[in-house]
Amino acid sequence: MPLMAPTDSMFLIPESREQPMHVGSLQLFDLPEGADRSLIRENYEGLLAATEVAPLFRRHPHRSLTTLGQWSWADDDDVDLEHHVRHSALPEPGRVRELLALTSRLHGSLLDRQRPLWEMHVIEGLEGNRFAVYTKLHHAVMDGVSGLRLLQRTLSTSADDRSTKAFWSPKPRRSDKSGSSGGGVLSLPAAAVRGVADLVKLAPTVLRLGEQALREQASVLPMQAPKTMLNVPITGARRFAAQSWSLEQIRAVGKASGTSVNDVVLAMCSGALRAYLLELDALPDAPLIAMTPVSLRREDSGEDSGNAVGTILCNLATDIVDPADRLAAINASMRQGKELFAGLTQVQASAISAAMMAPLLLSMVPGGIAQLAPPPFNLIISNVPGPRQPLFFNGARLTGIYPLSIPTVGQALNITVTSYVDNMEFGLTGCRRSLPHLQRLLTHLDDALAELVKVTGA
């Protein structure tokens, strides 16, 4: 019964009905030419037939006296696939509107901790001879980068491949030359010893960063964000909005302005949030601050390696009217944030990120400081690279991947973006009660990109 890594257990500790801590993905598929809805049922039954379940998807959280009160993983010897894999149908007329409404409800429900922490929903009834798949996994099990790797492994690059694959099925593993198999309480001292050298070296780095922050006013540190309508208590109900934009157009803006694709994505979000808050007479004078996760995962790490995520705080420059100047300010802020991690090991980068996240973790705990202190940042904006080539599920072409993430107490909106072939896929997950007319942000995102194209000449 291996103990859970601290970076994974921190997603279980603050979970509540108001604050489910799972991530999700909504995938849209076109049925193959000549196929009808019977193929959807066939796909569902093929998934239920995949009864061999990998260890990662058999485990559920557990703690007791034998783990000294720490979270550990316990194996479920008899996974009930009919509970985890479900078949749903949309009400007529089966528009994307109905699909997003269903997805919002599914994403707002907690995963059962007495079972492995994942679900998959095959959804039929979508207009245009299409169907959808919504999956959710607890963040304690897997981060977004690992989730997309898993997606690419279970889908096919060929429309002619009609084999149904299940993401929970085992895959061949490379041998572990270290001979380590994880462990219980006794494995903690060894892990601590391995990290001591990195943490000792971290102290001069922290001092350097603090000195740099005082010297350079552009630095963004926790607790500098203004309080906004995004930073309020939340309920468990969710609203989800999603749309795709041309990756080529976003790249063109980046090339014309000398910035990155991620900078342009952040500038789109900044412009949209500025317009949305102005519309509601709720734009603060100070700029909004976004926490932007960055992957610390090595290329050779597997999908079962938990979470490996660092954090950068970005000044979104929502106080700047001109879109070009706003983009330049975002670029400068992100460049400075990335410099913080230059030359650090994964342990050191994780420690820096944990220090930045500490105020948020305190506010996430019931009875925390969310209403007493300034927010550590205003929202989370993630950009996770996705598949670069078209993918298929039993001959059905994947046409869109829309990520769903985690609003938290004091953080009512989360924007997550992923790339797929020629598009950037935006997923906006918000508290249904706190954020009115969330779908308007999609229109504002479109307007923000159009402004950037115009001012940069892209």
HELIX and SHEET records of a PDB file:
HELIX    1   1 PRO A    6  SER A    9  1                                   4    
HELIX    2   2 SER A   38  LEU A   48  1                                  11    
HELIX    3   3 PRO A   55  PHE A   57  5                                   3    
HELIX    4   4 LEU A   65  THR A   67  5                                   3    
HELIX    5   5 LEU A   81  HIS A   84  1                                   4    
HELIX    6   6 VAL A   96  HIS A  107  1                                  12    
HELIX    7   7 GLY A  144  THR A  154  1                                  11    
HELIX    8   8 SER A  187  ARG A  215  1                                  29    
HELIX    9   9 LEU A  247  SER A  257  1                                  11    
HELIX   10  10 VAL A  261  GLU A  279  1                                  19    
HELIX   11  11 PRO A  323  LEU A  340  1                                  18    
HELIX   12  12 GLN A  346  MET A  364  1                                  19    
HELIX   13  13 ARG A  440  THR A  456  1                                  17    
SHEET    1   A 6 VAL A  85  ALA A  89  0                                        
SHEET    2   A 6 TRP A 118  LEU A 126  1                                        
SHEET    3   A 6 ARG A 130  HIS A 138 -1                                        
SHEET    4   A 6 HIS A  22  ASP A  30 -1                                        
SHEET    5   A 6 ALA A 396  LEU A 404 -1                                        
SHEET    6   A 6 PHE A 392  PHE A 393 -1                                        
SHEET    1   B 2 ARG A  59  HIS A  62  0                                        
SHEET    2   B 2 SER A  72  ASP A  75 -1                                        
SHEET    1   C 6 ARG A 238  SER A 246  0                                        
SHEET    2   C 6 ASN A 423  CYS A 431 -1                                        
SHEET    3   C 6 LEU A 413  TYR A 420 -1                                        
SHEET    4   C 6 LEU A 379  VAL A 384  1                                        
SHEET    5   C 6 ILE A 289  SER A 295  1                                        
SHEET    6   C 6 VAL A 309  ASN A 315 -1                                        
END                                                                             
